[in-house]
Amino acid sequence: MLRRLFPLLLAMLALWLTCPGYLRAWGPTAHDIVNTWAIQTLPPEMRSFFQNNQPFLVAHANDPDEAMRTDRFERKRHYIYLDKYGIFPYPTLPHVYQRATEQFSTGRINRDGMLPWQIGEFSLRLTKAMKTGKWEEVKLDAAALAHYVADAHDPLHTTQNFDGQLTQQTGLEDRFDIRLLDRYSRFFVMHPEDAVKISDPTEYAFQMCLEANIWVDSIVWSDLHAREGLRDYTDEYFDRFYGLVGATVVREINVAAHDAGSYWYTAWLNAGRPQLPAR
């Protein structure tokens, strides 16, 4: 019996892992906003190149999510389950990748998420592309790096309860990351601060994840509170939910835009301030 069921279970698992909505973090709307506004944080000597390529950067803002359809290793690069490492601020988890794998094993680190290390790696990748003048790669890498930076500002991608599944709130990720943004993003007041140089891209990525992680309990509680007295996730639920978490969402999207611009700026500085082409 088990022998006959095994191929079916494998097929179901493959479908689950490649499902477009599976662990998407911020939805397309959020990534479009972040990539658009990150450009506004850049200094004048960089801004023209990025502004002239804004349609490209927005069009490719969600490439890493799309990659999950074909790359079975991509999913782990979008999250880190910080709460699997003890109590905030998780001092037992080394931020240096080699030390982390030595302490917890490569298998566990991969299983519990690679997001901050992925950001550090992509920061280096963008720097190399800028240094060698591979401008098509620069555009693609910049769009992808901003995506991962935005994911680091998604509180639900710093917790193993990313979909509310551990607290009987399944669908929380869709409600918070996608439907809330699609409904209310036109009301967002965007004012990201100017880009700054990041001294340690990987460590900075960990700090982004830790800051976002602070909001997890508030989001879980707000989702429960907004549903009180309602049979379903109605318009009234979303109005209540946004009233409770809207300020957090707007803040995280603004800071994500600032940080995405800061990673672009840092890569350019570390590449030796190369002359950027017009397009």
N, C-alpha and C positions, 0 to 999 in steps of 0.2 A: 504493500500500500504506500509506504513512505517513498519507495523507489519510483512509483508512478507519479507521486505528487511533486517530487523534487524539481523536474523541469518546469512545472507550472509555477512553483514558488520562485524559481529563478527568473522566469519571465515577468512575474508580478513585481519582483524587486527591481528589475531593469526598468520597467515602466514607471515605477514610483520615483526612481532616481532621475529619470530623464523628463519627467513631467515639467512643462514650462513654468508652472506656478510653484514648484517645489523650492523652498528656501530662497526666495528671490530677494529678500531684504527690501530696501526702499524700492518702490515700483519705478517704471520708466519716467513718470512725471518728476519725481524727486531728482533722479540722476540728470535729467535734462536741465532742471533749474540749477543744480550745483555746477554743472559744466559751463552753463551760460554765465553765471555770476562769478565763477572763479576768474574769468577773464578780466572782470572789472577790478580785481584786486592787484593786478600786475602793474609794474612800473612802465612808463611810456616806452622804454627801449625794447620791451618784450610785447607789449600789448597789441601792437599792429599785427604781428604775425598770428597771434591767437585770435584776434578779432576777425581778421580776414578769413580764418579757418573755422569760425564759430559754427557754421552749418555742419561741417565735417565732425567737429568735436561733439556736437549734440547728436548727430546721426549715429555715432559710434559710442555714445555714452553707456549703452547697455550691452556692448559686445561681450563682457565677461559673463553676464547672465545667459546670453545666447550660447556661449561656449559650453555651458553645463549640459546642453543637449547632446554634445558629441564627445566631450572630454570627461571621463569619469573621475578624474582627479581634480577638476575645477571646483567642485562644490566646497571642498575643505578650505579653499582660499578666501571664502566670503564670510567667515565667522570665527569666533573663538569662544568656547564655553568656559568663561572665566570661573563660573560658580562650581565647576568640577574640581577646582584647585583650592577649595577651602573657603575662608572668610575674607571679605573685602578688606584691604586691597590685594589680596592673594599673594602674600610675600613668599610663599613656597615655590612659585612659578618663576624660574629664571627667564630674563628677557633676551639673553643671548641664546640663539638657537642650539648651538652645540651643547651648552650646559643644560638646556631644557631637555634635549633628547637623552643625554647621559643620565639625567635624574629620573625621567618619566618614560623613556623609551620612544623611539621614532614612531612606533605604531600608535601609541596613545596620543602623542602630539598631533599626528595626522588626523586621528579620529576626532579629537576635541577642538580642532581648528587651527588654521595657519594665518589668519588675517593680518596681524601686525607684521609678521615676517614677510608675507607677500608684499605688503606696502614697502618695506625696506628694500626688498629685491627689485621691485618695479621702479623705485626711485633711482637705484643704481642703473637699471636698464635704460631709463630715460636719459640719465646723465651721459651714458656711453653713446646713445644715438645722437645726442646734441653735439658731443665732442667730435664725432666722426662725420657730422653733417648729413646724416641720413634722415632727411626731413619728413619723408612719408612715414618712417618708423616713429619719428618724434610725435607726429600727430596721433598715430594709433596708440602709442605708449602713454601719451598725455591723457587721452580720453579714458583709457583703461585704468591708469593710476588714480584719476579723479573718482572713478567708480568705486575702487576699493577704499579710498579715503572716505567717501560718503557712507559706505557700508560700516566703517568703523564708528560712524556717528549714529548708527541705528542701534538703539538700546537692545532690541530683541535679537540682534546678532552677536550679543556678548553673553547670552544665557542659553542653557540647555532647554529652557522652557520657551523657546523662540516662537512657538505657535500657540502658546497657552495650553498645550496638550497635557502638561503635568498638573494643571489646576482646573481641569475640565472646562477650558475656554478655547477649545479648538477653533481655529480660524482667526485667532488674534492677529497673526502676522498680516493676513490679507486686510483686515479691518484697519489696522494701525498704519501699515506701510504703504498700502495701495489705495484703498477706498477713501480713507481720510484725506490723503493728498489730492486725489482726483476731485474730491468735492470742494475743498477749501483752499487749495494752493493759490488761487487767483486773489485771495485776500491777504496773502503773505506780504509783510513789509520786509524787503531785503536790503540789508545794509552791511555786508561783510566787510571786515577791516582789511586794510592793505596787507598784501603778502609780506612775510618775513622769512629770513633764512632759518632753516631748521638744522641744528647742529648734529643731531643723531636721528636719522629718519626712522629707524626701527623703534628706538626708545620713544620717540614722539608718537608713533603709531600706537604703542601700548598705552600711553597716557590718554590718547583719544578714546580708546576702547574702555579704559577705566572710567573716564568721565561719563561716557554714555551709559555704562553699566549702573551708574547711580540711579538712573531713572526707571529701571526695570520694575521694581516693586510698585512704583507710582502708576505705571501704565497698566499693570495687571489689576491693581485695585480699581483704577478708573474705569476699565472695561467692565468689571463686575458692577460697579456703582451705576454706570450709565444704562445698564440693562434692567435695573430694578423696576418691577411692575410692568415690564413689556414682554410680550410673547416672542418677539423676534428682534432682529437688528434693523429697526425701522429708521426713518428720517429723524425721529425724535431721539433715538439712541445716538445717532451720529452727531446731532447737535449737542447733546449732553457730553458725549465723549470728547468732542473737539473743545468744548468749554473747559474741560478738565485737563486735557493734554496739549491743547493747541500751542500754548506758549513754549512748551518743551520742543515740539516739532519745529516751530519756526526758528527757535534758537539753534537747534542742531543742524538744520539746513543752512542757516547763515554761517555757522562756524565751519561746517563741511566745505562750503564755498571758499572761505578764507584759507582753510588748511590745504585744499586742493591747489589753490593758487600758490600757496607757500611751497608746496612740493615741486611745482613747476619752476618757480623762481629759484629754489635751492638747486635743482638739477642744472639749471642754466648757469648759476654761479660756480658750481662744482665742475662744470664742463669748461670753465675759463671764459665765460661771457662771450660765446661765439656770436658773430653777426647773423641775425635771423633773416631769412629771405622774406620777401613781401608776402608770399603765400606758401 
